[in-house]
Amino acid sequence: MATTDTDLIIAGGGLAGATLALALSRAVPELRVTVVESFPLSPDAVPEDYQPSYDSRSTALAWGSRLIFEELGLWQRLSEHATPIEHIHVSDRGRFGATRLNASDHSQPALGYVADNRWLGLCLMRELLATGVQWLAPAEVVDMTPQPGGVGVSIKEGGDLRTLTAQCLVVADGGRSGLREKLGFQVRQQSYGQNALIANVSTGESHQFTAFERFTSAGPMALLPHGSPRRAGNQSALVWTLTDEALAEVLSLSDAGKCQRLQERFGWRLGRFNRIGECSHYPLTLTTVDEPVRAGVALVGNAAHALHPVAGQGFNLALRGLMTLVEQFRLAQSSGRSIGDLRVLRRYQEQHRQDWQQTVQFSDSLIRVFGDGSVPILAARDVGLVGLDMLPGAKRWFARKAMGTGGRRADIHGRGSSVGELSGHE
Ligand SMILES: Cc1cc2nc3c(=O)[nH]c(=O)nc-3n(C[C@H](O)[C@H](O)[C@H](O)COP(=O)(O)OP(=O)(O)OC[C@H]3O[C@@H](n4cnc5c(N)ncnc54)[C@H](O)[C@@H]3O)c2cc1C
């Protein structure tokens, strides 16, 4: 194998890049990993006095993601500020059907958890600082060229441009990946013609650890339990999909006006909306890459697939893909093969393909079926939602997707069978 400056370069130290680096430090500690991140390293990377903020963005972590974080030794700390989702309530505004999923029906303490992105990032950084992973920040990967035995990666740091050689480059630079475009990966992009408005809200009644997914003729919305992991409080994290026009109108309203509009859309299941925090918004597109690997390069996280956020699947899917990649790197390393070998990366793609195809299809069809106002579809929606309650098989399938246990999970430590189904929690 050719001599290189490092073994692996990860472009992007966001949720996906940082998790991959940590997982590799656990599973293949002899691998030399360099993370290049455009933002400076957070100075408060030791989260001893963390307080959940009213305005922070959060992520719904599926039960399967908890198991992955347990395996990475991160869960104990993460769970200090992760609010459990014990119930999921799915409803259709103005229609008859509604369904409720309960963790207890699956012999689980929770179906999933809600964690602030900032808390997730702090926990990851704290662990990473104790590993041998090299962190270059602020710095940017600007290009990559294939070389015999690996890749040459151009990195801009301060005013300097330099090239580091590695066996492989993993692109984890997010949904608007500049590198994906620069390297000529074929992307499929479909706009939903909607935006996600994100805010934390407080309500008159406690969330009782319930996540609400509500489909309205104007688009779906989700309210996730937020705040204390132990005491059911009155704060929820809102994801509200709106057309461009509706978004502009809602943003022009006062906070009281926004709460009132929300009340009209969501109803009274959580009592009165009393307060809404800082609002941020994102245009919604489904972005996928059919061939996310080539010799020496692999795309992961949002660079490989960016989904509609209402079903809360994006990062959960990314995590499962990362563990599959880690397992392939571990196997390559133990057999003396380069981790950038196309056969190694193709094997990752094959192992992950079914999970990502099904998950993309699941969240996309959820949005399309429940976002369509035509009469036959409305009838099907009633049957679908009521059917979920009446047909144990359908409901279990939905629960498996929500819990993130429908995919394959890598055995990153190589303790037993190489890949196992996480299906024992139905
Ligand atoms: C509104 C919203 C709500 C969501 N809710 C959920 C949810 O509840 N559950 C769930 O599972 N998923 C959810 N997701 C999806 C989840 O947020 C993403 O899957 C996740 O953030 C992807 O992380 P990433 O690391 O791939 O990308 P990012 O978080 O975008 O990170 C990319 C990183 O790369 C860095 N970077 C960019 N270019 C370069 C470069 N050239 N060189 C070096 N560094 C670079 C950036 O600074 C950044 O830190 C949601 C998404 C949205 C938009």
The ligand as an SDF file (V2000), in Angstrom:
LIG
                    3D

 53 58  0  0  0  0  0  0  0  0999 V2000
  -35.2810   21.3580    9.9240 C   0  0  0  0  0  0  0  0  0  0  0  0
  -34.6270   20.0230   10.0590 C   0  0  0  0  0  0  0  0  0  0  0  0
  -35.0100   19.1300   11.0650 C   0  0  0  0  0  0  0  0  0  0  0  0
  -34.4200   17.8650   11.1650 C   0  0  0  0  0  0  0  0  0  0  0  0
  -34.8460   16.9900   12.1160 N   0  0  0  0  0  0  0  0  0  0  0  0
  -34.3260   15.7360   12.1440 C   0  0  0  0  0  0  0  0  0  0  0  0
  -34.7670   14.7810   13.1020 C   0  0  0  0  0  0  0  0  0  0  0  0
  -35.6150   15.0730   13.9380 O   0  0  0  0  0  0  0  0  0  0  0  0
  -34.2040   13.5310   13.0870 N   0  0  0  0  0  0  0  0  0  0  0  0
  -33.2520   13.1870   12.1850 C   0  0  0  0  0  0  0  0  0  0  0  0
  -32.7950   12.0250   12.1960 O   0  0  0  0  0  0  0  0  0  0  0  0
  -32.8040   14.0760   11.2790 N   0  0  0  0  0  0  0  0  0  0  0  0
  -33.3050   15.3290   11.2370 C   0  0  0  0  0  0  0  0  0  0  0  0
  -32.8460   16.2310   10.3340 N   0  0  0  0  0  0  0  0  0  0  0  0
  -31.7150   15.8520    9.4770 C   0  0  0  0  0  0  0  0  0  0  0  0
  -30.3900   16.0900   10.2040 C   0  0  0  0  0  0  0  0  0  0  0  0
  -30.3380   17.4170   10.7000 O   0  0  0  0  0  0  0  0  0  0  0  0
  -29.2560   15.8790    9.2300 C   0  0  0  0  0  0  0  0  0  0  0  0
  -29.3290   14.5510    8.7660 O   0  0  0  0  0  0  0  0  0  0  0  0
  -27.9000   16.0820    9.8650 C   0  0  0  0  0  0  0  0  0  0  0  0
  -27.7650   17.3560   10.3920 O   0  0  0  0  0  0  0  0  0  0  0  0
  -26.8570   15.8830    8.7860 C   0  0  0  0  0  0  0  0  0  0  0  0
  -25.6200   16.1010    9.2950 O   0  0  0  0  0  0  0  0  0  0  0  0
  -24.3770   16.2280    8.3020 P   0  0  0  0  0  0  0  0  0  0  0  0
  -23.1850   16.1460    9.2020 O   0  0  0  0  0  0  0  0  0  0  0  0
  -24.4920   15.3260    7.1470 O   0  0  0  0  0  0  0  0  0  0  0  0
  -24.4880   17.7080    7.6760 O   0  0  0  0  0  0  0  0  0  0  0  0
  -24.3030   19.1050    8.4010 P   0  0  0  0  0  0  0  0  0  0  0  0
  -24.8740   19.0810    9.7510 O   0  0  0  0  0  0  0  0  0  0  0  0
  -24.7910   20.1250    7.4260 O   0  0  0  0  0  0  0  0  0  0  0  0
  -22.7220   19.2690    8.5740 O   0  0  0  0  0  0  0  0  0  0  0  0
  -21.8580   19.5450    7.4940 C   0  0  0  0  0  0  0  0  0  0  0  0
  -20.5560   20.1270    8.0850 C   0  0  0  0  0  0  0  0  0  0  0  0
  -19.6070   20.2560    7.0450 O   0  0  0  0  0  0  0  0  0  0  0  0
  -18.9110   21.5060    7.1720 C   0  0  0  0  0  0  0  0  0  0  0  0
  -18.4050   21.8340    5.8260 N   0  0  0  0  0  0  0  0  0  0  0  0
  -19.1190   22.2190    4.7350 C   0  0  0  0  0  0  0  0  0  0  0  0
  -18.3310   22.3250    3.6580 N   0  0  0  0  0  0  0  0  0  0  0  0
  -17.0710   21.9710    4.0720 C   0  0  0  0  0  0  0  0  0  0  0  0
  -15.8140   21.8660    3.4090 C   0  0  0  0  0  0  0  0  0  0  0  0
  -15.6780   22.0960    2.0840 N   0  0  0  0  0  0  0  0  0  0  0  0
  -14.7270   21.4990    4.1350 N   0  0  0  0  0  0  0  0  0  0  0  0
  -14.8450   21.2260    5.4740 C   0  0  0  0  0  0  0  0  0  0  0  0
  -16.0170   21.3230    6.1450 N   0  0  0  0  0  0  0  0  0  0  0  0
  -17.1090   21.6700    5.4430 C   0  0  0  0  0  0  0  0  0  0  0  0
  -19.9760   22.4430    7.7200 C   0  0  0  0  0  0  0  0  0  0  0  0
  -19.3930   23.5290    8.4170 O   0  0  0  0  0  0  0  0  0  0  0  0
  -20.7420   21.5220    8.6690 C   0  0  0  0  0  0  0  0  0  0  0  0
  -20.2220   21.5430    9.9800 O   0  0  0  0  0  0  0  0  0  0  0  0
  -33.4210   17.4930   10.2290 C   0  0  0  0  0  0  0  0  0  0  0  0
  -33.0190   18.3960    9.2270 C   0  0  0  0  0  0  0  0  0  0  0  0
  -33.6270   19.6470    9.1230 C   0  0  0  0  0  0  0  0  0  0  0  0
  -33.2000   20.5910    8.0180 C   0  0  0  0  0  0  0  0  0  0  0  0
  1  2  1  0
  2  3  1  0
  2 52  2  0
  3  4  2  0
  4  5  1  0
  4 50  1  0
  5  6  2  0
  6  7  1  0
  6 13  1  0
  7  8  2  0
  7  9  1  0
  9 10  1  0
 10 11  2  0
 10 12  1  0
 12 13  2  0
 13 14  1  0
 14 15  1  0
 14 50  1  0
 15 16  1  0
 16 17  1  0
 16 18  1  0
 18 19  1  0
 18 20  1  0
 20 21  1  0
 20 22  1  0
 22 23  1  0
 23 24  1  0
 24 25  2  0
 24 26  1  0
 24 27  1  0
 27 28  1  0
 28 29  2  0
 28 30  1  0
 28 31  1  0
 31 32  1  0
 32 33  1  0
 33 34  1  0
 33 48  1  0
 34 35  1  0
 35 36  1  0
 35 46  1  0
 36 37  1  0
 36 45  1  0
 37 38  2  0
 38 39  1  0
 39 40  1  0
 39 45  2  0
 40 41  1  0
 40 42  2  0
 42 43  1  0
 43 44  2  0
 44 45  1  0
 46 47  1  0
 46 48  1  0
 48 49  1  0
 50 51  2  0
 51 52  1  0
 52 53  1  0
M  END
$$$$
